[in-house]
Amino acid sequence: MLRIAGIVLPGNKRIVIALTAIKGIGRPLSTSILEELGIDVDKKAETLNEEEQTRLRARVEQQEVEGDLSRRVSMDVKRLQDIGTWRGYRHRKKLPVRGQTSRRNARTKRGKKKTGSSGRVTLTKT
């Protein structure tokens, strides 16, 4: 059982794929890290020896991953909102930020379709 950055990596997968379970590490970064450390990309995560595991842990700690990455992204969005940029305004209104049309589409970002209802509050039996 290999644990890196607080995440238990799936042992039955190739190490290049298993590293992508860590938020902030994708396939290209995973491949470059393993090439840098000289670890075979086809090796299973559970077959890594102790020395390779420690080198991998030390290398991943240099990268901004998991909580630190999420914190930085949320602070960046908050900064955009505070200084009043267009992107910050779009984030605040929960609309697409990167120029996508939002008149008909953008259901993923805007949520479930709201139909024109009377707005009357209905009572529920308790």
N, C-alpha and C positions, 0 to 999 in steps of 0.2 A: 504494500500500500504506500504509494508515493504522495506526500503532502507538500505542496509548494504554495506559498503566499496565502495560507489558510484554506486552500482548496485541495480536496482529495482527488487526484487524477485517476481516471479510469485505467486500471492496469491491463485490461485485455486489448487495448487499442495501441496502435503505433504511437511512439512518443511525439512525433510531429503533429498528430491529431489530438492526442491527449493534452498537450500544452494549450490548445485553443479553448479548453474549459476555463482557463483563467481569463477574466475580463480584461481586455486591453491587449491580448496577444492573439493575433490571427495566424493564418497559414504562412504568409511571407515572413513575418517576424519570427515565428517558430522555426522555420527552416533556416533562417540566417543565424539564430542563436545556436542551433545544433551544429551547423557547419563551423561556426566560430569556436565551439567547444570540442569539435572533433568527435561528436557522437553520431552514430549511424541513425539516419532518419527512419529506417525500417525496423529498428529495434522496438520491442514491446516495452511499455512503461514499467511493467513489473519486473523485467529482466535487467534493469539498470543496477549496477553495483553501487556501493556506498560512496565511492570517490566521485563517480559521475553524478550522483544525486546531489552531493554537496556543491560541486561546481555549477550545476544547473540552478540550484537554489540561490547561490551567490549572484549568478548572472541575472536571474529574474528579479532579484531585489533591486538591481540597478535601474530596472524599468519601472515606469509609473503604471501600476496596475491596481485593479479592484477598488478599494475604498478611496485611495488617493486620487485615482482617475475620476471616479464619480464626483468626488468633492470638487475637483478642479473644474469639471464641466459645468456643474451647477453654479459655481461661483462666477464662471464666465458668462452664463446666461443671466445671472442676477446683475452683473456689472452692466450688461447691455440694457437691461430694463431700467437700471438706476440712471444711466446717462441719457436715456430717452431716445435711443436709436430706433430705426424702423424695424430692425430684427428683434429688438427687445419688445417693441410694441406687439409684433406678431406672436412672439412667445407668450406674452401676457394674455392675449386674446385667444390662445390655443388655435392659431391658424398656421398654415404652411409658411415656412420662413424663407425658403430658397426660390421664390418666384413662381411656384406652381400656381395654376389657376385654382380658385377656391369657390367659384360660383356654383358649379355642378358637382365637382368631385371632392376630394380631400376627406372622405368619410373616416379614414383611419385616424386622422388628427382631430377632426371635429366631433366624432362620436356618432351615436345612433341618431338617425334622422328624427327631427322634431317636427311633428305636424301641427297645423294651426288648430289648437284646441281652445276651448272657452276660457281656460285658465282657472276654472272653478275648482276649489279644493273639495275632494270627495272624502266623506267620513268612512272610516273602517270600523267594523264591529270588533269589540274587544271582549 
